[in-house]
Amino acid sequence: MVGWGEMVAHVLTVWIQPLADAAALVVLWRYVQQVQAERRLHGVKLHPAWMRWVTALALGSVAGVPATAALSALGLPGEGRGVAMAAVATILLGLVRSRWLAFAYGAGLVSALSLAARWVPAAWIPGGAAVHGWSAWAHLDVVSILGTAGVLTLVEGLLIAAAGDLWAIPVELPGRRGRTVGGYLLQPFWVVPVVLTAPVSASAVISWPAAAPNPAGPLAVPAVLGFETAAVARRPRERAVRSAGMLALYGLILLGLSLAARGRPELAWLPALFAPAAREWLSARTLRREWAGPPRFVQGRDGVHVMAVVPGTPARAMGLRPGDTVTAVNGRPVHAPEGLYEAVRAQPAFVRLEIRDPAGNVRFCSRSRFEGEPHLLGIIPSPGPEPSNGRRAFDRAGWARAFSILRGRSEAGRAETKGSTPVGGDA
């Protein structure tokens, strides 16, 4: 049993491992894509990629300690090679689709392949080292791999509950009857080091640096965790908390199925298939439920609803927050972003806003204006009934469509064939 001090030390040593560097770079790449999406949509970045990245690595490192403690208490970290293979598979899957950048997918893939390899006769495999490698692959401890995935999913639920809405991206989406509504894309990622307290052979999938601890002792493997969803009928905080609860339930079921398969290899296929299949179903179900509910982020006649506030702008200096509603500018009632712009332009040297927060409380704020400041003061408003600025709308029916903006790929042709109105940008 590794002590707490030694456990923390081993969690931190993960960052000298080549695999951890690869995991961190893939996460950074995904956050850079988010910033590029914000620039395409709004012409600005709401938060720099390095800030999202550093925050994710710090939170992931902290989460690695309780994750390791849980794995040790359950006696699960007994398959160093398999967990490392699952970490590698997760990174490769994450290069294909952003929502696959989650350890449960890599663990399910590696476990299913290991179980399938056991059905291949040894006579079919060429002799020598190939036989030894195939035998090692076919005898991975899939229970430990999938149990580790279950524990890490529980940790992922805690991370989403704590910070899943931290970098929510405001977007315009097509609602019912052709009306444009607002929404948020939530796509957090973390690198969580887990310490493997069981011996790991030197022939494992990772070659540990000479400066690392003894290869036969505790070692840390970086597991990438991530989840993506959309908030349309709920605020990002509410959506994050609900997603965290569903992921925690999923993690508990996966952990239970894995523990039930201990000593019963005929049951190992159940958690191996459940890990990716249930995760896909959960992602699709979450998005469908958001589209089914009444949209929350639409402009009404009671003012200009604020979806986001750009850092370093007059709106941020005056204390505006997402969810606020600007009801009047310089004593002039406003009902749409165009009206807000006209009211601000009518008094170029000074601005006084009347603001109502989500709880219904009204406050006033004011400041001088200066040349070159944004015409909407740095407010990203909820969309009106029509798409604005020629941005491409998203097709409600498809998950990939809603998150295609984060891949930077143009699907304008396909959108036009669906009768969508362009909104701009491209899970």
N, C-alpha and C positions, 0 to 999 in steps of 0.2 A: 504494500500500500504506500503510495507516494504522499509525503506530507504536504501541507498547504504551501509552505514556502518553496519547496522544491517544485511543486506543481505549477505555481505562478512563474517560476524561473523557466521551466520547460515550455510553458505557453509562449513566453516572450522569445525564446530561442527559435521559434518557427520562422521568424523573419530573416534568418540567415539561410533558409532552405531555398533552393531554386524553384521548387514547386510553389512555395508561398509567393515568390516574386511573380510567377506566371499568373497565379490567382489574383493578386493585387492589380496586375496590369489589365487583366480582362475586366475587372470591376471598374477600374479607371476609364477604360474604353467605353463602357456602358454609360458612365456618368458624363463623359464628353459628348456622347450622342444625345443625352438629355439636354445639355446646354445648347447644342446645335439646333435641336428641335425648338427650344424656346426662342432662339434667334430667328428661325424661319417663321414662327407663329407671330411673335410680338416685336421683333426687331431688337430685343434686349435679352440679356441673361439675367435671370432672377437670383441665382446663386452660382458662384464659380465652381467648376468641376473639382478643383483641388479641395475646396471646403467640404463638398459632399464626400469625396474620397477619404480624406483624413478622418472625418467624423465616422465614416463606416468602418475604417480599420480600427479606430480606437474603441468603438462600441463592440466590434467583433472580438477584439482581444480581451475585453472585460468579460464578455459572455462565454469565452472559452474556459474560464475557471469553473463556473457552476456546471457547464456541460461535461467537463472532464470528471468532476466530482460525481455527477449522476451516473456516468458510464462506469466509473470505478465501483460505485455502490452496487450496480446491477451486474457487475462482472462481465461487461460486454466488450471492452476494448482488447479482445484476444486475437484479432486478425489484422495485424499491421499492414500486411501486403494488400489485403482486400480493401481496407479503408483507403489506403493510398491510391489504389486503382480507381476506386469510386470517385476520389477527389480529382484525379486526372480526367476521368470520363465526364465529370460535371463541367470542367473547364471547356472541354471540346464541344460538349452539347451547347454550352452557353455561347459559343462562337456561331452556332447555327440559329438558335432562337433565344431571345432574351429571357423568356419565361422558363426555359430549361436550365438556366443558371441557378440551380438549387440542388443540394446534395442528394435529395430523395430520388431525383431522376438518375443521377450517376450510380447510386447504390442499387437501384432497381435494375438498371441495365447490366452492371457487372454481375449481380447475383443471378439474373436470368441466364446470362451467358455461361456462368460457372455451372449452373444446374444442367443446362443443355449439354455442356461438354462431357458430363458424366455418362451420357447416353452414347457417346462416340466410342466404338471399340478401340483399344490401344493398338491393335494391329493396323488400323488405318493411318496411324501417325508415323511419319518417318522416324527412324531410330536416332539414338544419340541424345544430344541436348534437347531436341524437340520433344522427345518422350518425357523427359524430366520436366520441361516447362509446361507441357500440356497436363501432366499429372498434377503439378502444383496449382495450375489454373482450375482444374476440375475439383480440387479438394479445398477450395477456399471456404472459410467459415462464414457462410452467407447469413447465418443467424446473427453473428456479431456485426456484420456489415449493415444489415437491415435494422437491427436494434439501435445501432449508432445513428442511422438515419432518423429513426423515430425520436430519439432523444434530441437530436439536433433540430428537428422540426418543432419540438416543444420550445426550445430556446429561440427558434425563429419567431414563433408566436409572441414570445415576450418582447423581442426586439421590435416587431411590427406594432405591438401595443404601445411601446415606449416612443418609437420614432418613425413609424411607417408612413406618416403623412408629412414628414419634415420637408421633403423636396417635391411636393405635389405640383404638377404642371397644369396650368389652366389651358383648356382647349375649347373650341367650338365644335358642336356635334349636331347632327340632324335629329330633330325631335319628330313628334307625331304631326301629321297634317302639314308637313313641309316647314314647320317652324324651327328655327335654330335655337338650340339651348346650350348652356354652358356645362362644363364638366371638368374633372381633374383626372389625370393619369398618375397613378401611384406606382412607383417602380424602385423600391429600395433593394440594395445589395450589401452584403457583409462578408468578410472573411473571418471565420471563427476557427481558431486553432484548437484541436483536441489532442490531449496527451494520451498516447497508447502505452499503457503500463505493462503490457505483456511483452515478452521478447520479440524483437523484429529482426529477421535474418538479414545479413548483408546483401543477399541477392534479391531483396525486395525491389519493387518497381522504382523506388527513389534511391539515388545514391547520395547518402548524407555526407556533407563536407567533413574534412578531417577535424575541424574545430568543434563539431557537434559532439554531444555526449556519446558514450559507448553504444554502438548499434544494437547491442543486446539488451539495453536498458530502455527506460521511458523515452519516447520521442513524440514530437508534435507533428500533426498533419493538418494542413490548412483546408478547411471545408468551406466552400462558398455557399451561402444561403441567399435566397432572393425570392421575391414575390411581386407579381404585378396585377393590378386591378384598376377599375375605373370608379370614380365617384360621380354619379349623376343625380340620383334621388336622395343621397345623403351627403353630408359634409365630409371632407377628407378624414377628419378625426374620427367620426362615427364609422366610416367605412373601414378605417384601419383597425379599430377595436373589434368590429364584427369579423373582419378577415382573420385577426389574431385568434379569436375564439374558435373559428372553424378550423384553422390550421392546428391549433392545440388539440382539438378532438381528433383530427386526422393523425397527428403524431402519436396520440395515445393508442389509437386503434392499430397503427403500424407497429408500435412497440409491443402491444399485446399479442399480435399475430406472430411477431418474431420470437417472443419468449415462449409462446405455445409450441413453436416448432423446435425447441431445444430437445435434442434426443429423438426427434421424430422427423427424419429427413423427408418423408412423404408429404409433410405439411409445408416445407420450405418454399414451394412454388407459390403458395398463397400470399405471403407478404411480398415476395419478389414481383409478382404481377400487380398487387395492390398498390405498391409504392408509386409507380408512374401513372397507372390508370386512374386511381382515385385522385391523384394530384391534378391531372388534366380535367377530370370531371368537376373538381372543386373550382378550378379557375374559370371554366366555362359557366358553371352555375352562378358564380358570383357576378359575372358580367351580365348574364341574362336577368338576374334579379334587379340589378341597377336599372337596366333599360325598362323593366316592367313597371317600376314605380314612377310616380309623378316627378318631373324634373324640378329640381330645387333652384338651379342657377339660371333664371330667366329675368329679363327686364320687365317690370310692371309699370304702372302709372304712378307709383309712390316714390320714385327717385331712381338714381343710378346705383345699381348693385355692384359692389366691389368684389371681384374674384381674387385679385392679387395686387400687390403694391411693389413697384420696382424699387430696389434699394438705392439710396443716394438721391432720391427725387423729393420735390416739395411735399408730395402726399405722404411719404415716409416720415419726413421731418414734422409734419403736422399730426402724426400719430394715427393715420388711417390704417385699418387692418382688414384682411379678407373677411367678408361677411357683413361689413358696414354698408350702409346705404346713404349716399349723398342726396339730400332732399332739397337743398337750396344753395346757391352760389351768389354771394354778395346781395342777399335778400331776394334773389330771383329764383322761384321754384324751377327745378329741372326734372325731366322725366325720361331722358334718353342721353346717351353719350354725346350726341350732336348738340343738344341743349346745354350740356355742361361746357362743351368747347366754346360755344357762342357766348355764354355768360362769363367765362374766364377771359375771353378775348375782348369783351366790352370794357373790362377794367384791367389793363395790362400790368399795372404797377402794384396791385394789391388783390388779395383773394381772402374771402371769409366764407367758410363752409359750415353748413348745418348738417350734422351727421346723426344718423340713428343706428345704434348697434343692434345685433340680433335679438337682444333682450327687450328692445323697444325704448331704451334710454336715449335721450337726445343730448348732444353736446355741440359746442361751437369751437372752431379753431381758425386761426388766421395767420398770415405771414405776408411779407413783401414778396413780389415776384421780380425775377431778373431775366434779362435777355438770354435767349437760347434754351430756356427751360421747356420741358415737354408740354405740349398743348393740352394734354389731359392730366397734367400734374404728376404723372407717373402711375396713374390708376389703370389697371387692366379690368375693364367692366365686363359684366355678363353680357352675352350677345342679345341683340334685339331679334325681332321676328325674321329678319333676313340675314344671311351670312354677310360679313363685312370685309372690305379690303381684298376681295377676290380670293380669300382663303378656301381651301378645298374642304368640303364636308366629308364626314366619315360614314360609311355604311353601317347602320346599326346591327346588321345581321351577323357580322363577322368579327371574331376576336382579333385576327391578324390585321384587319382593316383599322380597328380602333387604335392599335399600337404601331401601325406601320410608320407613323411619324417618327418614332424613336429609332427606326432603321435608316431613315433618310432616303428612302426609295420613293420615286414618283409613281403613283397609280392613277394619274389623272385620266388616262384613257379608259381604264376600267370604271372609274367613278362616273365618267360621262355616259357610258353605256348603261349605267344603273339609273341615270337621270339625276345624279347628285349635283349640287351646286359647288363649284370649287371653293375651297377654304385655304389651301396652301399647306406646305409641309408634308411630311409622311408619317406584335410583340410576341 
